[in-house]
Amino acid sequence: MKQATIQLETLTCPSCMLKIEGAVKSLDGIDVDSINVAFNSSRLKVNFDEDKISVEDIEAAIDKVGYEVKKSRVKTL
C-alpha cells in the first residue's frame, strides 16, 4: 500500500472537494476510507494499492473532472 499526497491547483470551494472525492472513490485500488481532501491546503491524501492503480491514474481522474494537479508525492506505508 502506498500513500499519495497530491497538491491541487484549482480547489476553490467545498463542492470541488466532493467532485474530487467522488472521482477518486470510483477508482479500483483506492482505500476509500483513507481519502482526505483538505480545502484549506488544497491537498488530497489517499492510500492506494500500487498493484491495481498508479498515482498517474489518480491524477488523470482528477484532471478528468476539471481540476489541475500541481505536484504529487508518494510514499510507501
Backbone hydrogen bonds, N-H to C=O, Kabsch-Sander energy under -0.5 kcal/mol:
donor,donor_aa,acceptor,acceptor_aa,energy
2,K,48,F,-2.7
3,Q,75,K,-3.2
4,A,46,V,-3.1
5,T,73,R,-3.1
6,I,4,A,-0.5
6,I,44,L,-3.3
7,Q,5,T,-0.5
7,Q,71,K,-2.9
8,L,6,I,-0.5
8,L,42,S,-3.3
9,E,68,E,-2.9
10,T,68,E,-0.7
12,T,10,T,-0.8
16,C,13,C,-0.7
17,M,13,C,-1.3
18,L,14,P,-1.6
19,K,15,S,-1.9
20,I,16,C,-2.3
21,E,17,M,-2.8
22,G,18,L,-2.4
23,A,19,K,-2.1
24,V,20,I,-2.4
25,K,21,E,-2.9
26,S,22,G,-1.3
27,L,24,V,-1.5
30,I,27,L,-1.1
31,D,47,N,-2.5
32,V,30,I,-1.2
34,S,31,D,-2.2
35,I,32,V,-0.8
36,N,45,K,-2.4
38,A,36,N,-0.7
38,A,43,R,-3.4
39,F,37,V,-0.8
42,S,38,A,-1.0
43,R,38,A,-1.6
44,L,6,I,-2.6
45,K,36,N,-2.4
46,V,4,A,-2.0
48,F,2,K,-2.8
49,D,29,G,-2.9
50,E,48,F,-0.8
52,K,49,D,-2.0
53,I,49,D,-2.0
58,I,54,S,-1.6
59,E,55,V,-2.6
60,A,56,E,-2.3
61,A,57,D,-1.9
62,I,58,I,-1.9
63,D,59,E,-2.6
64,K,60,A,-2.3
65,V,61,A,-1.1
65,V,62,I,-0.5
66,G,63,D,-1.8
67,Y,62,I,-1.8
70,K,7,Q,-3.2
70,K,68,E,-0.5
71,K,7,Q,-1.2
73,R,5,T,-2.2
75,K,3,Q,-2.5
77,L,1,M,-2.2
